[in-house]
Structure formats: C-alpha cells, structure tokens
Amino acid sequence: MTRRHLLALLAAAPLMLSSGARAQAEPTTAQPTLPKEPLVIVTHDGQRHEFRVEMALTLEQQQTGLMFRTDIPADGGMLFDWGTPRISQMWMKNTVSSLDMLFIDEQGVIRRVVEHTVPESLAIIDSLVPVRATLEVAAGTAERLDIRVGDKVLNKLFGNAP
C-alpha cells in the first residue's frame, strides 16, 4: 500500500467511525417494561425499604433507560448494571420525569446520591467514584426515605439478595 493510500485511509477513518455511531437510532418512545427484580435499601437507621426495579443490563436498555416515562412508581425504578466498577455518567436527555440517582459500589454501598434531577437536561450527572451500578428512582424518594451515602442496597447483583 502506498503512502498516499494509507493517508487517505487514515483521513477517512473518523468519518467511517462517526457514521457508524450514528447508525444506531436515537430512541423516540419509552422502551417496554424490563424484567423486574426485588431490591431493598437498608438505611443508616436500620429501616428496610422494598422496591421492584427494572434491570437495565444491555447497552441498548441502558441507553434508553427511563426516557419518555411519565410515571415512576414510588416502589419502582431502574437499576443499571455496569458489569464492573467504573465512573457512571448519566444525563436526562428525553427523560421527562425528575429522578433521584443512587450510585452504588460493588458491595452494594451507596457512594453518591443526586436528588431531583432536571428533566430533559443534557448536564452530566457523575458518580465521582467508580461504581458497579446506578439506581434511578422517582424524584423525592431519597429525601422521603432518608437515603444517604453509606446506606446498603440488597440485590442479587451485589451478591446479597434479600
């Protein structure tokens, strides 16, 4: 391969990569309800709060998340499993309901709580530390149940299922 051909390939590579990234259509409607699992949050005062949460396990499920959902049940939500600990960066694009986000480490300990996210916002909501999962619940849940950093989440994902 000549140098000219190599340079042409290198110049075209970003275009090929960006067009491939655009091939995946952006969601325009809420995804169907995902399989649900029990989840318990044990707060600092020993209170147990039971939930049934949708499990976002695939990339496609995670990219759509709770977009376009108008109703988040008080005992529901969505748990995003990142597979291994990593910095979690979320946003509220196409999410019409305000949420609370709980960032959870691999032992099931809540490492960060972000309350009352802004619907439709493109601002990044960052875990600040590596986490195994992110739990999205209806806005006001953390305050109502007095959920804090250090509280424990029980679910099979963390090997401590209730």
C-alpha positions as CSV (number, residue, x, y, z in Angstrom):
1,M,0.0,0.0,0.0
2,T,1.4,3.4,-1.0
3,R,1.8,6.2,1.4
4,R,-1.0,8.1,-0.4
5,H,-3.4,5.2,0.1
6,L,-2.5,5.0,3.8
7,L,-3.1,8.7,4.3
8,A,-6.4,8.5,2.5
9,L,-7.5,5.6,4.8
10,L,-6.4,7.5,7.9
11,A,-8.3,10.6,6.8
12,A,-11.4,8.6,6.1
13,A,-11.3,6.6,9.4
14,P,-13.0,9.3,11.6
15,L,-15.8,9.6,9.0
16,M,-16.4,5.9,9.0
17,L,-16.4,5.7,12.8
18,S,-18.8,8.7,13.2
19,S,-21.2,7.4,10.6
20,G,-21.2,4.0,12.3
21,A,-22.0,5.6,15.6
22,R,-24.9,7.5,14.1
23,A,-26.3,4.3,12.6
24,Q,-27.9,3.4,15.9
25,A,-31.2,5.3,16.0
26,E,-32.0,7.5,19.0
27,P,-35.0,6.3,21.0
28,T,-38.2,8.2,20.3
29,T,-40.5,6.3,22.7
30,A,-40.3,4.6,26.1
31,Q,-38.9,1.1,26.0
32,P,-41.1,-1.7,27.1
33,T,-41.0,-2.5,30.8
34,L,-37.8,-4.5,31.5
35,P,-37.7,-7.6,33.7
36,K,-38.0,-6.7,37.4
37,E,-36.2,-7.9,40.5
38,P,-36.6,-7.2,44.2
39,L,-34.2,-4.6,45.7
40,V,-34.0,-3.5,49.3
41,I,-32.4,-0.3,50.6
42,V,-31.3,-0.6,54.3
43,T,-30.9,2.9,55.6
44,H,-28.5,4.1,58.3
45,D,-31.2,3.7,61.0
46,G,-31.9,0.0,60.0
47,Q,-35.1,0.7,58.1
48,R,-35.7,-1.6,55.1
49,H,-37.3,-0.1,52.0
50,E,-38.5,-2.7,49.4
51,F,-38.6,-2.0,45.7
52,R,-39.2,-3.9,42.5
53,V,-36.9,-2.4,39.9
54,E,-36.4,-2.9,36.2
55,M,-33.0,-4.3,35.3
56,A,-31.1,-2.4,32.6
57,L,-28.5,-4.9,31.6
58,T,-27.8,-4.4,27.9
59,L,-26.3,-1.4,26.3
60,E,-29.5,-0.7,24.4
61,Q,-31.6,-0.9,27.6
62,Q,-29.1,1.4,29.4
63,Q,-29.1,4.0,26.6
64,T,-32.9,4.3,26.7
65,G,-33.3,3.9,30.4
66,L,-36.3,5.7,31.7
67,M,-36.6,8.1,28.7
68,F,-40.2,9.2,27.9
69,R,-41.6,7.5,31.1
70,T,-44.2,9.7,32.7
71,D,-44.8,7.6,35.8
72,I,-42.1,6.1,38.1
73,P,-43.8,4.1,40.9
74,A,-42.9,5.0,44.5
75,D,-41.5,1.4,45.0
76,G,-40.0,1.1,41.5
77,G,-37.2,2.4,39.4
78,M,-34.4,1.1,37.2
79,L,-31.1,-0.5,38.1
80,F,-28.2,0.0,35.6
81,D,-25.6,-2.8,35.9
82,W,-22.2,-1.6,34.6
83,G,-20.7,-5.1,34.9
84,T,-17.5,-3.9,36.6
85,P,-16.9,-0.8,38.7
86,R,-16.5,2.4,36.7
87,I,-17.3,6.1,36.7
88,S,-21.0,6.3,35.9
89,Q,-22.1,9.4,33.9
90,M,-25.8,9.8,33.3
91,W,-27.9,12.5,31.7
92,M,-31.6,13.3,31.5
93,K,-32.0,13.7,27.7
94,N,-35.6,12.7,26.7
95,T,-36.3,11.9,30.4
96,V,-39.5,13.7,31.2
97,S,-39.7,12.7,34.9
98,S,-37.4,14.1,37.6
99,L,-35.4,11.3,39.2
100,D,-33.1,10.6,42.2
101,M,-29.9,8.8,41.2
102,L,-28.1,6.5,43.6
103,F,-24.6,5.4,42.7
104,I,-23.7,2.0,44.2
105,D,-20.4,0.3,44.6
106,E,-19.8,-3.5,44.1
107,Q,-20.5,-4.3,47.7
108,G,-23.9,-2.6,47.5
109,V,-23.0,0.6,49.4
110,I,-24.4,3.9,48.2
111,R,-21.5,6.1,47.3
112,R,-23.4,9.2,46.0
113,V,-26.9,10.5,45.9
114,V,-28.1,13.0,43.4
115,E,-31.7,14.3,44.1
116,H,-34.3,15.9,41.9
117,T,-32.5,15.7,38.5
118,V,-33.7,18.2,35.9
119,P,-35.9,16.6,33.2
120,E,-34.6,16.9,29.6
121,S,-31.2,18.2,30.8
122,L,-28.0,17.4,29.0
123,A,-25.9,18.1,32.0
124,I,-23.7,15.1,33.1
125,I,-24.6,13.6,36.4
126,D,-21.4,11.9,37.6
127,S,-20.8,9.2,40.2
128,L,-17.4,10.9,41.1
129,V,-16.1,7.4,42.1
130,P,-16.1,4.0,40.4
131,V,-19.5,2.2,41.0
132,R,-20.9,-1.1,39.9
133,A,-24.5,0.2,39.3
134,T,-26.7,3.2,39.2
135,L,-30.3,3.1,40.6
136,E,-32.8,5.6,39.3
137,V,-35.9,6.2,41.4
138,A,-38.7,8.8,41.4
139,A,-37.6,12.2,42.5
140,G,-38.0,12.8,46.2
141,T,-37.5,9.1,47.2
142,A,-34.1,9.7,48.8
143,E,-35.5,12.5,50.9
144,R,-38.7,10.7,51.8
145,L,-36.9,7.6,52.9
146,D,-33.9,9.4,54.3
147,I,-31.5,7.5,52.0
148,R,-27.9,8.6,52.4
149,V,-24.3,7.8,51.3
150,G,-23.2,4.7,53.2
151,D,-26.7,3.1,53.1
152,K,-26.8,-0.5,51.8
153,V,-28.5,-1.9,48.7
154,L,-29.5,-5.5,48.7
155,N,-29.9,-7.2,45.3
156,K,-28.6,-10.3,43.6
157,L,-26.3,-8.0,41.5
158,F,-24.3,-7.3,44.7
159,G,-24.4,-10.9,45.9
160,N,-26.5,-10.0,48.9
161,A,-30.1,-10.6,47.6
162,P,-32.8,-10.0,50.1
